[in-house]
Amino acid sequence: MAAYDFSATLYLTMIAFRTATVVIVSCLLCATTEAAQSISLRIEQAAREHIDKQLTNSGLSDPQVELSVVSARPAPACGAPVEIEALDARQYARMRFVARCPDPRGWRHDFVVRARVSAQVAVTAMPLRAGEVLSDDHITLERRDVTAVNDAIGAPESAVGQTSRRSLRAGEVLRSSQLAAPIMVKRGDQVLMQARYEGVEVSMAGEALDAGARGAMVRVRNAASGQVLRMRVSGAGTVEPADLPGVNR
């Protein structure tokens, strides 16, 4: 009877030990999973804040962002706040982040964030020739994937009046690099030099020695004195002084 009681007690003890071991391992796994999820959420937040900041400065209309965080292995728990740092966030499709545990026996884990960005952008409504001046009829507004396009034009009116640097197909997303401001002054043109100061306006004739779009700096020879001046293109066939303080203000 005593031997039976001992065997039963030993059996029950082993069962209790195994149960306790399973519980402890499960708790450790839960803690590790919760820590990894918390880090992933923080990395996703950091990536979203970075993208939102970039999109705010881009001028895109109604941008939408989708994110996913990828890690080679789950990060273990850390006894101190985990530090998050962006390693390379230039390309939305593959942004690299690192999580560091600052404990003396801490760890480092790399994460990749894959983002997809779409927005309402200017799109060509018809084919365009190289050098063609864009009008309202040439442009329409559509939602497009701009994840890999860093200079998409969000406001169609900002493209109107510019010229295409090359031929464009219908349905292409318009990019700043594809357009150029129209030339307002050509080399050899007779231009009007205008200067305004405190309500007084002075105009004189000149000859453009350079070509330029609005806002460009060009050299102009004064028709009366022959002096060459540095001027700023202000409109079609007109320039204004660039170096005289207080003029044209």
Secondary structure as GFF3:
##gff-version 3
##sequence-region A 1 249
A	DSSP	alpha_helix	2	58	.	.	.	ID=ss1
A	DSSP	beta_strand	61	71	.	.	.	ID=ss2
A	DSSP	beta_strand	83	88	.	.	.	ID=ss3
A	DSSP	beta_strand	95	100	.	.	.	ID=ss4
A	DSSP	beta_strand	108	124	.	.	.	ID=ss5
A	DSSP	three_ten_helix	136	138	.	.	.	ID=ss6
A	DSSP	beta_strand	139	145	.	.	.	ID=ss7
A	DSSP	three_ten_helix	156	158	.	.	.	ID=ss8
A	DSSP	beta_strand	163	164	.	.	.	ID=ss9
A	DSSP	three_ten_helix	176	178	.	.	.	ID=ss10
A	DSSP	beta_strand	179	180	.	.	.	ID=ss11
A	DSSP	beta_strand	183	185	.	.	.	ID=ss12
A	DSSP	beta_strand	190	197	.	.	.	ID=ss13
A	DSSP	beta_strand	200	208	.	.	.	ID=ss14
A	DSSP	beta_strand	212	213	.	.	.	ID=ss15
A	DSSP	beta_strand	217	222	.	.	.	ID=ss16
A	DSSP	beta_strand	228	235	.	.	.	ID=ss17
A	DSSP	beta_strand	238	241	.	.	.	ID=ss18
###
